[in-house]
Amino acid sequence: MNKVAGAICLLLTASLWPHPAARSFLDEQLAHSRVRAASAEKDALWRNLFAEKKLAFPPRRLLLIAFKWDAALEVWAADGDLQPYTLLKTLRICASSGELGPKRQFGDSQVPEGFYVIDQFNPESSYYLSLHVSYPNSSDRVLASAPNPGGDIFVHGDCVTIGCIPITNEGIKEVYWLAVLARQSGEKQIPIWIFPTRLNNDNFKALVERHRGNPGLIAFWGQLKQGYDFFAKDHRIPSIFISTEGQYQFAVR
């Protein structure tokens, strides 16, 4: 056999030989001991809760909503894009930094406020497990008060923070594992919304009274309230847009 024929033979043989399947996102996560611990300890909790709420498990769609003043992180799920979301559980945010109001620059210790997504998973976090929040978004970049708006905002374990959302190690095991399952089910970017408080009419009126000397902040919170009210109406996520001026805009899907 000449060299050319031999090379062709090797190529044909290689193409017929079965290749190992690429590892799934779930497999990659389960390669880490903390994720395996989260699965072992928290899977049954979520499975039972989804059954109680009559939702498909693993989750098809997931939504996280954080309320800074209330120190609460709500976990919602739905069976599809146009289905109403159901509140599954509320976890405690166990530490905070900064004040009510958005994050506008690096080093201000502020927890962001606005509409974001979970875009990265860290199974080897310094804070046990962590989920990266997509701050700064295009609104934050337009409205930043300094060239560097900051970043590295996470939902994570432990109970220390400078601008993040810590929910204890037990809490992050629950949320991280559920987020892994949602990501494996096709939810590429899990929405996470961060509000100053639950923006019902009474709370918003209280914010206006307390901060009436800051009309720009009140106007910003008014935008967040529009998104809050859209969701509160029927627990469906609206389409969210950001204008070139950094303003949030909402529409029914």
Secondary structure, DSSP 8 states (H G I E B T S, - for coil): --HHHHHHHHHHHHHHS-------HHHHHHTSHHHHHHHHHHHHHHHHHHHHTT--SS-SEEEEEEETTTTEEEEEEESSTTS--EEEEEEE-----S-SS---STTS-----EEEEEEEEEEEETTEEEEEE--S-HHHHHH-SSS-----EEEESSS--SSSEE-HHHHHHHHHHHHHHHHHTT-SSEEEEEESS---HHHHHHHHHHTTT-HHHHHHHHHHHHHHHHHHHHS---EEEE-TTS-EEEE--
